Amino acid sequence: MVVSNAVVSVGNVSVGRHDSSDGTLVLLAGGLAGRSDDFFIGRFGNSTGMVFLAGGQFVVTNHPIWFGREGMGKLVVSNGLVSASEFRVATELTNTASGTVLLAGGTTIASVNFTFGSATFSTGQVVINGGSLLVSNADQTASSESPADH
């Protein structure tokens, strides 16, 4: 799906949900993808989900974005805004989860947690090559962690 100069507001969404499925969401200038529940990218085993943000906004209000819940999930931000309460990059206790976040521009905001990887099973990777990553909230309780480092 490509969103440009339009608004998409949906209930239950997974990009790359089922076994061996591939899904891609591209947000361009003027595009807004909004969600009021968890958003999954690479939901089940052997699935691949990709989200490319080259402008516009990807907003998940008061819920997490899962990158590689059991499958492979990838986010690439070159411009625009990504905002969610939590970013969970391959944090599940399964050996099939793989998640990657590449920030090359734009603004990424996590208001509760930004977590990547699992201490025992999954592989989460975050590369920051530009743009801004903000992990903050009014209570100053937001955190960023890699359980694999523990």
C-alpha distance (Angstrom), angle and dihedral (degrees) to the residues before:
residue distance angle dihedral
M1 . . .
V2 3.80 . .
V3 3.82 118.8 .
S4 3.81 119.8 -165.4
N5 3.81 126.2 158.0
A6 3.80 89.4 -8.7
V7 3.80 141.5 94.3
V8 3.80 124.9 -123.1
S9 3.80 117.0 -171.8
V10 3.78 115.2 173.8
G11 3.79 139.7 166.1
N12 3.79 113.2 -138.4
V13 3.80 115.0 17.0
S14 3.76 136.6 167.8
V15 3.79 122.6 173.2
G16 3.81 103.3 -148.6
R17 3.80 99.2 5.5
H18 3.79 112.9 161.3
D19 3.81 132.9 56.0
S20 3.82 110.4 -69.2
S21 3.82 92.8 0.6
D22 3.81 125.1 138.1
G23 3.78 124.3 -154.5
T24 3.80 134.1 175.6
L25 3.79 131.8 -170.2
V26 3.82 118.4 -170.2
L27 3.81 121.0 -170.3
L28 3.78 117.0 -164.3
A29 3.82 133.3 179.3
G30 3.79 112.0 -46.8
G31 3.80 92.7 13.9
L32 3.79 121.3 127.8
A33 3.78 124.9 -171.9
G34 3.78 110.3 -173.7
R35 3.76 130.0 -176.5
S36 3.79 134.4 177.6
D37 3.81 97.7 -164.2
D38 3.83 137.4 45.4
F39 3.81 114.3 -51.6
F40 3.82 118.4 -148.4
I41 3.80 126.2 -157.0
G42 3.83 109.3 -174.7
R43 3.80 96.6 4.8
F44 3.83 107.7 176.0
G45 3.81 133.5 28.1
N46 3.82 117.5 -66.4
S47 3.81 91.5 12.2
T48 3.79 122.9 124.9
G49 3.78 124.3 -154.1
M50 3.79 127.3 179.8
V51 3.79 132.1 -175.4
F52 3.81 119.9 -169.7
L53 3.80 118.0 -169.1
A54 3.80 112.3 -165.3
G55 3.80 95.6 157.4
G56 3.76 135.0 -30.2
Q57 3.79 125.7 61.9
F58 3.80 136.6 -66.6
V59 3.81 107.0 -166.3
V60 3.81 126.9 176.3
T61 3.80 106.5 -178.3
N62 3.82 116.9 -143.6
H63 3.81 94.2 -20.6
P64 3.82 138.2 87.8
I65 3.78 131.4 -101.1
W66 3.82 110.6 -136.5
F67 3.80 116.6 -151.5
G68 3.79 108.5 -166.7
R69 3.80 102.9 -4.5
E70 3.81 90.6 173.9
G71 3.81 99.8 -28.5
M72 3.81 132.0 46.5
G73 3.80 118.1 -65.9
K74 3.79 127.5 -178.3
L75 3.81 135.1 -176.3
V76 3.80 123.0 -169.5
V77 3.81 117.6 -174.3
S78 3.79 119.3 -171.5
N79 3.82 98.2 153.2
G80 3.80 138.7 -5.0
L81 3.81 134.6 41.5
V82 3.82 132.0 -56.5
S83 3.79 115.4 -174.7
A84 3.82 132.3 173.0
S85 3.77 139.1 141.9
E86 3.80 91.0 -113.2
F87 3.78 139.1 12.7
R88 3.81 112.1 -154.1
V89 3.79 109.0 -173.2
A90 3.83 108.3 -171.1
T91 3.80 93.4 -37.2
E92 3.80 98.4 145.3
L93 3.78 121.2 112.0
T94 3.79 94.0 -115.9
N95 3.78 130.4 103.8
T96 3.81 92.8 -135.0
A97 3.83 97.5 64.6
S98 3.78 118.5 103.4
G99 3.79 125.2 167.6
T100 3.78 135.7 177.4
V101 3.80 131.1 -174.6
L102 3.81 117.7 -170.6
L103 3.80 115.5 -171.7
A104 3.80 111.3 -168.2
G105 3.80 98.3 152.1
G106 3.77 143.0 -22.2
T107 3.80 126.1 59.9
T108 3.80 127.9 -65.2
I109 3.80 118.9 -168.3
A110 3.82 128.8 -171.2
S111 3.80 112.9 -177.7
V112 3.83 97.7 -170.4
N113 3.83 114.7 13.9
F114 3.78 141.4 -7.2
T115 3.81 106.7 -163.3
F116 3.79 128.3 170.9
G117 3.78 132.1 -177.3
S118 3.77 132.7 2.5
A119 3.77 126.7 -105.5
T120 3.80 92.7 -127.2
F121 3.79 115.1 18.5
S122 3.78 126.9 8.6
T123 3.79 133.8 60.7
G124 3.79 120.3 -129.1
Q125 3.79 123.3 177.0
V126 3.80 131.1 -174.8
V127 3.81 121.5 -172.0
I128 3.80 119.9 -173.4
N129 3.78 112.7 -166.1
G130 3.80 98.5 151.8
G131 3.76 142.9 -21.8
S132 3.80 125.1 58.5
L133 3.79 132.5 -65.1
L134 3.80 112.6 -164.0
V135 3.82 120.9 -174.6
S136 3.77 102.8 180.0
N137 3.79 147.4 116.5
A138 3.80 139.0 179.4
D139 3.82 92.7 -95.0
Q140 3.82 92.4 51.7
T141 3.82 89.5 -128.7
A142 3.82 98.6 118.3
S143 3.79 116.4 118.1
S144 3.78 143.1 -170.4
E145 3.78 120.5 -151.5
S146 3.76 146.5 159.7
P147 3.82 109.1 -148.8
A148 3.81 87.7 -162.6
D149 3.82 87.4 71.2
H150 3.81 92.3 60.3
